[in-house]
């Protein structure tokens, strides 16, 4: 677990540095996300949108299923087209603690799943060292 500071971007950036940057450009977004760790998970709460440089850069969602909470962050095509390498990170947040932080150099990243169904949670995601956003809290 990591403590969440006022500058969540710095935490995401620090975590992202541990993952090698690789260019990964792919086709358009999927119609619906399928959690690779729990196909029966469902989105809870509204989607949050990360903005960077005046454009929507990513979407952040929180899911529940299989006894866990999951965070999901997807980097939009317009951001991928206009930027070289980047790190996308996502995490479940309880209070001021990051749980299950995951980063990738691809277009999307899922958290592994946090055993947090009994507490209030948010999903946080974003482009490391650029911008981040959190979903609404769900209890």
N, C-alpha and C positions, 0 to 999 in steps of 0.2 A: 504494500500500500504506500502511496505517496501523498503528502499533504498538498492541498490545492492552495496556491497563493493567489493574491489579487491578480497576478499576471499569469493566468492559465496558459497563455501563449508560450511563455518561457518554459513551462513544464512540458508542453507538447513539443516544443523545439528541442529541448534537451533529450527527450525520449526519442525523437526522430533522428537525432544524430547517431544513435546506436544502430540504425538500420541503413545499409548502404543505399544510396540514391541510384535508381535505374529508371531510364525513360520507359514508360509503359503507356502507349496510346492505343485505345481500342475503339470499337464502334459506339453507337448511341446507347443511352441508358436503357436498362431493362424496364419492362412494364411494371414488374413487381419484384422486390427483392426476396430471395429465398435464403434464410439463415442456414449456412452449411453445417452448423452444430445442432440445430433444432428446427426441422422443417415445419413444425406445428406452432412456432412462435408467432405472436401477433403484435402489431405496433400498438403502443400505448401512448396517449398524448399526441400533441401536434408536432409536426416537423418544424425544426428550426433551420434557418438559412444563414450561412456564413457569407459575408460580403467582403470583398478585397478589391481595392482599386476601382470602386464604383460598380463592380459586377458581382452577380451571385456566383460564388466560387464552389460552394458545397452545401449539401443537405445533411442534417443530423437527425437521427431517429432513435427512439428507445423501443425495445421489444421485450416481451416476457413470454416464457414458455419453458417446458422441460425443467421446471423448478428454479429457473434463474432469470436474471435481467441481462439484456444484451444491448450494447451501443453499436450503432452503424453509422458510418459517414461515407458519403459518395461525392466525389469531385466532379463537378459539371464539365461537360465537353468544352464549353467556351473558355473555361479556365485552363483546362489541359491544352487546348489549342494555342493559347497565348503565353504559356509558360513552359520552360524546360523541365528540369527535374524538380521535384518537390516531395515532401513527406506528408501523408495524411494520417492523422492519429484520431483515436476514439477511446472513450472510457466511460464507465458508469461512475457517477459521483454520488457519494453519501455525505451529507454535511459539507465538510471541507476536505474530504479524502477522495483521491482517485483510486478506483478499484478496477482491476482488469484492463489496464492501459495497453493498447495495441497500436502499432504504427506500420505503415506500408508505403512503398513507393508506387503503388498501383493506383487505379481509379477509385477503389473502395477498400474499406477495412471494417471487419466485424470484430467485436470483442469476443473473448473466449466464453464469457458467461460468468456473472457474479452471483453468489448466493446471497442476494439482497432483497428477496421478495417480502420480507417481514419489516423492512424499513423504507423510508421515503428516499427516492432516487431521481437523478436526472442523467441524461446522456450528454456528454460533451464531445465535440469533435471539431476538427478544423485542419487547416494547412499549417504545419509547424513553422514557427517563426514569422507567420504572416497574420493570421486571424483565426479566431475560434468562436464558437457559439454553444450555448447549452439549451436543452429542451426544458419545458416546464417540469416542475417537480411532480412526481406521481407517488402516491402513498397507497 
